Amino acid sequence: MFEKVNCAHPDKLADRIGGAIVDLAYTKQENPKVAGEILLGHGKCTITIESSVKFNKKEIKQIVNRIAGKVKLDLLVVPQDTHLAENQSKEVRCGDNGIFKGVPLTLEEKKLCKFARGIYDAFPSDGKYILTKNKLIVCQSNANSKDLEYICKGFKKEVIINPLGDWTGGSNVDCGCCNRKLGSDMAQSVTGGGLHFKDLSKADVSVNIYCYQEAQRTGKVIEGVCAIGDTEVQIIIHDKNRLRKKFVPYNKIVEYARNYIKEIGGFEKFAEWGLC
């Protein structure tokens, strides 16, 4: 099974706000340290940020209003913990603990990812799509069910459209929370932490990107494990009936992830659809 949500889902709105704030941080410092949490719903957006960067409320509010509309902002910004800051003061070291697994997408999962983007192009509002062995369930707000039936003709399995009837969706129907849609972001891949609202020094960002992208490139399951302060990441490659292990310098993984983020257009773009 695979659940995919589009970039107007309330949880993805929260991810996108976080991504835009990280993009902003990178305009202020070359290698900022930033991590935060976001809760969005019913006219209010609550944001807590731990950062080496100074933000002002006006620039954060502009981001929130652009992505989530006119909502009230409750903002708390605090400095990064001194111990965490010291860990990164002299060289690129792992910024958190984590276990990671990148898994190649199946043909069906690739099809659903493409399908989700196609529906969003036609109906740019809150949507969720669930693929099982026997059926496709489409929940798309602000869309005529007959129009959706036409779009879904390409799936050769039972299609269930808006089982609760036509609906409006959005953050006044369902609250949004940052990093709550990791299944949508990663399919069968596994992470010990969220992808979004964090800088590149965090393994949750960089090692996840590395393992996932290498899994797609090689067609093999790629695992990684690291701890705060590590300068290398243990990478385990599932190669047919044996495991191959190697150590990759953490700074190389960070640069790998940096290039990926640049290629797709930034952290906000990364947050729109996740890794798949």
N, C-alpha and C positions, 0 to 999 in steps of 0.2 A: 504494500500500500504506500501511497505517496500523497501528501497534502501540499498543495501550492496555493499561496495567497498572492494577490497582486499588490502593487505599490501604493494603492489607496486604502488598503486595509488599515484599521487604527493602529495595530501593532507595527506595521511598516511605516506609518506616518511617524511614530515615535522613533523608529530606527533611522529614518531619513533626517529627522531633526538632529539626532545625535551625530550622524555623519556630517551634516552641514556645520555643526559646531567644531568637529575635529578638522574639517577643511579650513575653517576660520583660524583655528589654532596654528595650523601650518603656515598661514600668512603672517603670523606674529613671531614665530620661532622656527628655526630650521628643523629641530627635532624636539617638538614639545612633548610634554608628558600630560596626558589628559585621559580621564575616565569618568563616566557618569551614569546616572539612572534617569529615566523619564517615565512619567505616568500621565496619560492623556485621556480626557473624557469629559463630556457634559459641560463644555465651555471653559475648561481649566486645564492647564498644562503645568505639572510640577517637575522641576529639573534640579538635580543636585550634581555639581561638578567638582571633582578633585583635579587640580591642574597646576602646572608650572607657569601657565599663561594667565594674564589678567584679562578678564572679559568685562564689558559693561552691559547693563541690562538692556539698553536700547538695541544693541546689535544682536543680542540673543532673541529679543522680542521680534525683531524683523524676520529672523529665520523662522520662528514659530508661526508667525502670521502668514508668511509666504507658503508654508507647507501645510499647516493645519487650519488656516483661517483665523478669524478674529476670536481669539480665546484669551482668557486671563492667564497671566504668567506668574507662577510662584517659583522664584529662582534663589538657589543657594550655591555660592562658589567659595570653595575653601582651598588652601594650598595643599599640594601633594605631601603625603607623609614624609618626614625627613629621612627615615630609614630607606624608603623606596627611592627617594631622590638620590641618596648617597650611592645606592646600588648602580645607578646609571651615570654617575658623575665623571668617570674616567674612561670608560669604554662601553661599547654596546654589549649589554648582558641581558639575559632573559628577565623580563619584567614581572613574570608571574609563573606559578606552577601550572602544569597541564598535561593531559593526555589527549591525543588526537588521532583520528583515523579518516583518511581519504578513500572513498570508494567510487569506482567508475560508475557513471550513470548507465542505466539500461536504455534500450531504444524507446521503451514506453515512457520512461521518466523524461528523456529528452523531448519526446513528443508533447508531454504535458507542459513542460516549461515553455515550449514554443507556442502551444495552444493558449496558455495563460496570457502571454504577451499579446497574442492576436485578439483575444476577447477584450483586453484592456484598451487596445488601440480603438476598438469599436465603441466600447462603453467604459470611459475613464472614471470609474467609481469603484467603491469597495466590492471585492470579489474573492471567493474561495473555491478551489476545485480539488476534488478528492478522486484519486484513481485507485481502484481495487482490481483484483484479478478478473472480476466479471462485469464491473460497471464503472461509469464515470458520473460523479455527482457534481453538478454545477450550481453554485450559489452566487448569483451576480445581481448586485443592486442596480436600481434605476435602469432596468433593461426589460424589454418586452420578451416574454417567454417564447413566442413564436419566432422572433428574430434569433434568439439563442438556439432554438432547435435547428435552425438552418445552419448556423455556424458549427454546430456539433455533429453534423452529418458525417464528417471524416472519421469519427471513432467507430470502429466495428465492434461495439459492445453496447449493452444497455446504458442509456443516458437518462439520468434523473435531473430535472431542472427545477431549481427553486422549490424544494419540497415543502416549504412553509408558505409558498405563494410569493408574489412579487413584493420586494421589500426595498427600503431606502438605504440601509447600511450607514456606515460612518461612525464617528466617535460619540455621537449621541445615542447610538443603539448599542455599541459595544466599546468598552474602554480599551485603550491601547497601552501597551507596556513594551519598553525596549528589550530586545533580545528574547522575545517570547515565541518567535516563529522560526526557531532553528531548524526544524524539520523541513520547512519550506525553503530555507536558505541552503540546506546541505543534502537533501534527500536521505540516503542511507548512511552518509558519513556521520562521524561521531566527534563530539567535542566536550571538553570538561568546562567550557565557559562560552560566553556570548561573543559574537563577531563584532558587534557594533558599539559605537560611542567610546572607542579606545584608540590610542595612538599605536604606531607600528612597533614600539618596544614591547608591547604586550603579546605574549605567545598566542593568546586567544585570537588575535588578528593574524599575525605573520605566519605562525606554524600551521594554523588552519588553512590559510591560503596555499602555502607550500604543499601540504599533504594532499589537499583536494586537487589542485592543478596537476601535480605530478601523477595522481591516480588517473586523471583523464588522459594525460599524455601517454602514459605507459600501459594503461589498461590493467594495472595491478593495484591491489589494496596497499596503501602506504600508511604506516603508523609512525607517530612521533611522541616522544616523552621528554619533558624537561622540568627544571625547577628554578625558582628565583635565584639569580646570580650565575646561572650556567652560561658558559661561553660557547658551548656546543649543544646540539640537539641529537639525541639518539633516534635514528630513522630505521624502521624495520620494513622491509619490502617483502610482501607475500608473492613469491615467485614459484608458481606451480606447486610442487609438493615440498618446497623448502622455504626457509626464511633467510633472507640476507640482511645483515645489519651494517650500518655505517654511522659515522658521526659527521654532522655538517656544522660548520661554524655558524653561530647564531647571527653574526653580522651579515653573512651571505644570505641567510633566510630572510632577514629584515629587508635587504636590498631586493631580493626576489619579490617580496610582497609590495615593496615601494613601487617597483616597475609595473606590477599588475594594477595597483591602484591608479597610477598615472595613466596607464593605457585605457582604463575604462572611464576615466574622467573624474576621479576623486572619491572620497568616502561617502558622500551623499549618493552618488550613482551606485556605489557598491551596496549601499543599504536598500536600494529600490527592489532588487530581486535576489540579493544574497549571492551565493556562489553558483547557482544553477537556474 
